[in-house]
Amino acid sequence: MLYKFLKIISIIFAHIIGKWSHTDMKKFFLFLILSISILNSFAAKLLIPMDEVQKEHLKAYGITYWVLAQGGEGEWLLNYRGGSFMFDYLKNIEKECLIRGVTYEIVPDANANAIYATIANPEVNMERVKLLKAPKIAVYSPKEKKPWDDAVTLVMTYAEIPYDVIYDDEIMNDKLVLYDWLHLHHEDFTGQFGKFWANYRNMPWYKEEVKVNEATAAKYGFSKVSQLKLAVAKKIRDYVLGGGFLFAMCSATDSYDIALAADGVDICESMFDGDPIDPNAQKKLDFDNCFSFENFDLVTNPYIYEFSSIDVQPNERRGVTEANDFFSLFEFSAKYDVIPTILTQDHTRTIKGFYGQTTAFKKKYIKPNVTIMGENTALGEARYIHGTMGKGTWTFYGGHDPEDYQHYVGEPPTELALHPNSPGYRLILNNILFPSAKKKEIKT
């Protein structure tokens, strides 16, 4: 069609000028072809493939965030080559890919239209989602240095995605409304200081944590840290109800729900709050307050490094070693279940398992309306779950570090330059980019 159009234009110009030779016509025709080719190059797309050809999966998310932060737009091609990203071609995007080592392809318009046609096929489990804005990100984390790292902040730093660190003061002063996305660093919302008392109560960092938290509680009129943490948990709940996006890993997952269930109930032994636990604490739990879990039993013994029966404990994972510890991602309908499809985009459906204070969630304690996105079926444990609350959404991911099988207190952080294609870390980044998706295209 294009070449017929060019030929007609050539004939018209020939009639207008009238004295052109065949050679002149041929030169003019080639000139038009060259001109259109140049114009087409400006109209081309830049594709960031997310399948096995990608050299820097994690930094690819950073490129996408960067484009959105610059005021650009993009598309997330769900289930197309591992969940690829595509943008209108711009030289500065190409340059940024080269700087960060991200694999990209320049796709002519005709090829882009063929990709769109493939995705639109109702027989194919793919979908296009527009990405419109870079979410403003907050990480709920103590300001003082802790002897452990956090997978989310590690991967955002590696991918060059900016974030703010906030803590109890910002939450209590209603600063959450400034953010689109909130991550809960490995927090203990029950007021038991991570249940580190048994092994670390004489360590300087533990004493400092107790001191800072007790001072903050008193500052806001609370006599106990557990009361402060409950107030913070409720404000986070209200943030989600109003449309916020919440993500949590490890102990921040179950301890958050436990705190909500124990509203008004003393579940802390005296070494944590100065007085005994309520002897009827278990019976007084209100599971209707919880985001994701129900009918669980508290673990109140201060010498046991567990909060409740939700977590799958090591002695319950008989025969599981690092060599055979995996969980599988479910495949959802991209055209109808867009949210879980976004959150499970990856270049493999099998993810390496990894431990944390909260490693995985026993399925029998998960509420029926919760979407399980990744699980180890043989062990009956869920690793990656999601749900909605009011106008917002939440995602809980079990374990501490997807590339450190059994991370201990005091160990050095993971060097992500050694794991640029980590499937486990990609799940975190799916969540970070999720608020960028055009909401009217998100079907629930």
C-alpha positions in Angstrom: 0.0 0.0 0.0 2.8 2.4 0.9 4.7 1.8 -2.4 1.5 2.3 -4.5 1.0 5.6 -2.7 4.6 6.6 -3.4 4.1 5.7 -7.1 1.0 7.8 -7.4 2.8 10.7 -5.8 5.7 10.3 -8.2 3.3 10.3 -11.2 1.6 13.4 -9.9 4.9 15.2 -9.5 5.9 14.0 -13.0 2.8 15.6 -14.5 3.4 18.8 -12.6 7.0 19.1 -13.6 6.5 17.5 -17.0 10.1 17.4 -18.1 11.5 14.8 -15.8 13.3 11.8 -17.4 12.8 8.2 -16.4 16.0 8.5 -14.4 14.8 11.6 -12.6 11.6 9.8 -11.7 13.6 6.8 -10.4 15.8 9.1 -8.3 12.7 10.9 -6.9 11.0 7.6 -6.1 14.1 6.3 -4.2 14.2 9.7 -2.4 10.6 9.3 -1.2 11.3 5.7 -0.1 14.3 6.9 1.9 12.2 9.7 3.5 9.4 7.4 4.5 12.0 4.9 6.0 13.4 7.7 8.1 9.9 8.7 9.2 9.1 5.1 10.0 12.3 4.8 12.2 10.8 7.6 14.3 7.5 5.8 14.6 9.1 2.4 15.6 8.8 0.8 19.0 11.4 -0.1 21.5 10.8 -3.6 23.0 12.4 -4.7 26.2 12.1 -8.5 26.1 11.7 -10.3 29.4 12.3 -13.9 28.3 15.6 -15.7 28.5 17.3 -13.3 26.1 17.2 -10.5 28.6 20.6 -9.9 30.3 19.3 -7.7 33.1 15.8 -8.6 34.1 15.9 -6.5 37.3 17.3 -3.4 35.7 14.7 -3.6 33.0 12.1 -2.7 35.6 14.2 0.3 36.4 14.2 1.4 32.8 10.5 1.2 32.7 10.1 3.2 35.9 12.6 5.7 34.5 10.5 6.2 31.3 7.4 6.8 33.4 9.2 9.1 35.8 10.2 11.2 32.7 6.6 11.7 31.8 6.5 8.9 29.2 4.1 6.0 28.8 4.6 2.4 28.0 2.9 -1.0 27.7 3.3 -4.2 29.7 2.8 -7.1 27.3 1.5 -9.7 29.7 2.7 -13.3 29.0 4.4 -12.1 25.8 8.1 -13.2 26.0 8.1 -13.3 29.8 6.1 -10.1 30.3 7.9 -7.7 28.0 7.7 -3.9 28.1 7.3 -1.7 25.0 7.5 2.0 24.4 7.5 4.4 21.5 11.1 4.5 20.2 13.1 7.4 21.6 16.8 7.8 21.4 17.1 8.6 25.1 15.4 5.4 26.1 17.8 3.4 23.8 20.7 5.2 25.4 19.5 4.5 28.9 19.2 0.8 28.0 22.8 0.8 26.7 24.0 2.5 29.9 22.3 0.0 32.2 23.1 -3.0 30.1 19.4 -3.9 29.5 18.6 -5.9 26.4 16.3 -4.2 23.9 15.0 -4.5 20.4 13.9 -1.8 17.9 10.6 -3.0 16.4 9.2 -1.5 13.2 5.6 -0.5 13.3 4.5 -3.4 11.1 6.1 -5.9 13.5 4.6 -4.1 16.5 1.2 -4.4 14.9 1.8 -8.1 14.4 2.7 -8.4 18.1 -0.5 -6.6 19.0 -2.5 -8.9 16.7 -1.0 -11.9 18.4 -1.8 -10.6 21.9 -5.4 -9.7 20.9 -6.1 -13.2 19.7 -8.8 -14.6 22.1 -7.2 -18.0 21.9 -3.9 -16.7 23.3 -3.3 -16.1 27.0 -1.8 -12.6 26.6 -2.9 -9.0 27.2 -1.7 -5.4 26.8 -1.8 -3.1 29.8 -0.8 0.6 29.6 1.7 2.0 32.1 1.0 5.6 32.8 2.8 6.9 35.8 5.7 6.1 38.1 4.3 5.3 41.6 5.7 7.2 44.6 7.2 4.5 46.8 7.6 4.3 50.6 9.4 1.7 52.7 8.3 1.4 56.3 11.6 0.7 58.0 13.4 1.9 61.2 15.9 4.6 60.7 18.5 3.0 62.9 20.8 0.4 61.3 19.7 -3.3 61.7 22.0 -6.4 61.4 19.9 -7.7 58.4 19.0 -6.4 55.0 15.8 -6.2 53.1 15.2 -7.7 49.7 12.9 -5.0 48.5 15.2 -2.1 49.2 18.1 -4.2 47.7 16.3 -4.7 44.5 15.0 -1.2 44.2 18.5 0.2 44.7 19.9 -2.3 42.1 17.2 -1.4 39.6 17.6 2.3 40.3 14.0 2.8 41.5 13.8 5.7 44.0 12.0 5.3 47.3 11.5 7.1 50.6 12.1 5.5 54.0 9.3 6.3 56.5 8.5 4.9 60.0 6.2 5.3 62.9 6.4 9.1 63.0 5.4 9.5 59.4 2.6 7.0 59.7 1.2 8.6 62.9 1.4 12.0 61.2 -0.7 10.8 58.2 2.1 11.0 55.6 1.0 7.8 53.9 -1.4 9.7 51.6 1.7 11.0 49.8 2.6 7.6 48.5 1.1 5.1 46.0 2.9 2.0 47.2 4.1 0.9 50.7 6.5 -1.9 51.6 6.7 -3.2 55.1 10.3 -3.9 56.0 10.7 -7.0 58.2 8.7 -5.5 61.0 7.0 -7.0 64.0 3.6 -5.4 64.5 2.8 -7.4 67.6 5.2 -5.4 69.9 7.5 -8.4 70.7 10.5 -6.8 69.0 10.8 -9.6 66.4 10.9 -12.2 69.2 14.7 -11.7 69.2 14.7 -11.5 73.0 15.7 -15.1 73.6 18.9 -14.9 71.5 19.8 -11.3 71.1 18.5 -9.4 74.2 22.0 -8.4 75.3 23.0 -7.1 71.8 23.4 -3.3 71.5 21.2 -3.2 68.4 18.4 -5.0 70.2 18.6 -2.7 73.2 18.6 0.3 70.9 15.5 -1.0 69.1 13.6 -1.4 72.4 14.7 2.1 73.6 13.6 3.9 70.4 10.3 2.1 70.1 9.4 2.7 73.7 10.2 6.4 73.3 8.1 6.7 70.2 5.2 4.9 71.9 5.3 7.4 74.8 5.5 10.3 72.4 2.1 9.4 71.0 0.6 8.6 74.4 0.9 4.8 74.4 2.1 2.9 77.5 3.2 -0.1 75.4 5.0 -0.6 72.0 2.3 -3.1 71.1 -0.3 -0.3 71.3 1.8 1.9 69.1 2.3 -0.8 66.5 -1.4 -1.6 66.5 -2.2 2.1 65.8 0.3 2.1 62.9 -1.2 -1.2 61.6 -4.7 0.4 61.6 -3.4 3.5 59.7 -1.9 1.2 57.1 -5.2 -0.7 56.9 -7.0 2.6 56.2 -4.4 3.5 53.6 -5.2 0.3 51.7 -8.9 0.7 52.1 -8.5 4.1 50.5 -6.7 2.7 47.4 -3.1 2.2 48.5 -0.9 -0.7 47.4 0.7 -2.7 50.2 3.5 -5.2 49.9 5.1 -7.2 52.7 7.7 -10.0 53.1 8.8 -12.3 55.9 7.6 -11.5 59.4 5.8 -8.3 58.3 3.1 -10.5 56.7 1.7 -12.7 59.6 2.7 -10.3 62.4 0.6 -7.6 60.7 -2.5 -9.7 60.6 -1.9 -11.0 64.2 -1.7 -7.4 65.4 -5.1 -6.6 63.8 -6.7 -9.7 65.2 -5.4 -8.9 68.7 -6.9 -5.4 68.8 -7.5 -4.7 72.5 -5.9 -8.0 73.6 -2.6 -8.3 75.4 -0.6 -11.0 73.6 2.8 -10.0 74.9 4.7 -11.6 77.8 6.2 -9.4 80.5 9.7 -9.1 79.0 8.1 -7.3 76.1 5.6 -4.9 77.8 6.1 -5.2 81.5 3.0 -7.2 82.4 1.7 -10.8 81.8 -0.1 -11.9 78.7 -3.9 -12.1 78.8 -4.6 -15.8 79.7 -7.6 -15.8 77.3 -5.8 -14.0 74.5 -6.3 -16.8 72.0 -10.0 -16.9 72.4 -10.3 -13.1 72.1 -8.7 -12.9 68.7 -11.0 -11.4 66.0 -10.0 -12.9 62.6 -12.5 -10.6 60.8 -9.9 -7.8 61.2 -7.3 -9.7 59.3 -6.4 -9.2 55.7 -5.4 -12.8 54.8 -5.4 -15.2 57.7 -7.9 -16.8 60.1 -8.2 -19.5 62.8 -4.5 -19.5 63.6 -3.0 -20.2 67.0 -0.6 -17.8 68.7 2.9 -18.8 69.7 3.4 -16.8 72.9 6.4 -18.6 74.3 9.2 -16.0 74.2 11.8 -18.6 73.6 10.3 -19.8 70.4 11.1 -17.8 67.3 7.6 -17.8 65.8 4.6 -15.6 66.1 1.8 -18.1 65.3 0.9 -21.4 63.6 0.6 -19.6 60.2 4.2 -20.0 59.3 5.5 -23.3 58.0 8.3 -24.3 60.4 11.5 -26.1 59.4 10.6 -29.3 61.2 7.4 -29.4 59.2 9.3 -29.4 55.9 10.8 -32.9 56.2 13.1 -33.9 53.3 13.2 -30.4 52.0 16.7 -29.1 51.2 18.1 -26.1 49.3 18.5 -28.4 46.3 14.8 -29.5 46.1 13.1 -26.4 47.6 10.9 -24.8 44.9 7.4 -23.4 44.5 5.4 -22.9 41.4 3.6 -19.8 40.1 0.0 -20.3 38.9 -0.9 -19.2 35.4 -3.9 -16.9 35.3 -6.1 -15.7 32.5 -4.4 -12.6 31.2 -7.5 -11.2 29.6 -9.8 -11.7 32.7 -7.5 -12.0 35.8 -5.3 -9.2 35.0 -4.0 -8.4 38.5 -2.6 -11.8 39.4 -1.3 -12.1 35.8 0.7 -8.9 36.3 2.0 -10.0 39.7 3.2 -13.4 38.4 5.0 -12.2 35.2 8.3 -14.1 35.0 10.6 -16.0 32.6 9.9 -19.2 34.5 7.0 -20.7 36.5 9.3 -22.4 39.0 10.9 -20.3 41.7 13.6 -21.3 44.2 12.4 -21.5 47.8 14.1 -19.5 50.6 13.7 -19.2 54.3 12.7 -16.3 56.6 11.3 -15.8 60.0 8.1 -16.3 58.2 8.9 -18.7 55.3 5.6 -19.8 54.0 1.9 -19.8 54.9 -0.1 -22.9 55.8 -3.0 -23.0 53.4 -5.5 -24.0 56.0 -5.1 -20.6 57.7 -5.6 -18.6 54.5 -9.0 -16.9 54.0 -11.0 -18.3 51.1 -11.2 -15.0 49.3 -7.4 -14.7 49.1 -5.7 -15.5 45.7 -2.8 -17.9 46.1 -0.3 -17.0 43.3 2.6 -19.4 44.2 2.7 -22.5 46.3 4.4 -25.8 47.0 1.5 -28.2 46.5 3.3 -31.2 48.0 3.9 -29.4 51.3 0.6 -27.6 51.4 2.3 -24.2 51.7 1.6 -20.9 50.0 4.5 -18.6 49.3 2.9 -15.7 47.4 -0.6 -14.5 48.0 -2.7 -11.5 47.1 -6.0 -9.8 47.9 -8.1 -6.7 47.8 -9.2 -4.5 50.7 -11.6 -1.7 50.0 -10.2 0.2 47.0 -6.7 -1.1 47.5 -4.7 -4.2 47.2 -2.1 -6.1 49.2 0.5 -8.8 48.5 2.3 -11.0 51.0 5.5 -12.9 50.0 7.0 -15.5 52.3 10.7 -15.6 53.0 13.6 -13.2 53.5 15.8 -13.1 50.4 15.0 -14.9 47.1 18.8 -15.4 46.5 19.9 -16.3 50.0 18.4 -19.6 51.0 18.8 -19.2 54.8 19.8 -15.7 55.7 21.1 -15.2 59.2 21.3 -12.1 61.4 24.5 -10.3 60.7 25.2 -11.8 57.3 26.3 -9.4 54.5 23.6 -8.4 52.0 23.1 -10.2 48.7 25.1 -8.8 45.8 22.4 -8.6 43.1 24.9 -8.0 40.3 25.5 -11.7 40.7 21.7 -12.4 40.2 20.6 -10.0 37.5 18.0 -12.4 36.2 16.6 -13.6 39.5 13.0 -15.0 39.1 12.3 -14.6 42.8 13.3 -10.9 42.8 11.2 -10.3 39.7 8.0 -11.0 41.7 8.9 -8.1 44.0 9.4 -5.8 41.1 6.1 -6.8 39.5 4.4 -5.4 42.6 6.4 -2.2 42.5 5.3 -1.5 38.9 1.7 -2.7 39.4 0.4 0.7 40.5 1.6 2.2 37.2 -1.0 0.1 35.2 -4.0 2.0 33.9 -6.7 1.2 36.4 -9.7 1.0 34.0 -7.9 -1.8 32.2 -7.5 -3.8 35.4 -10.3 -6.3 35.5 -11.1 -7.9 38.9 
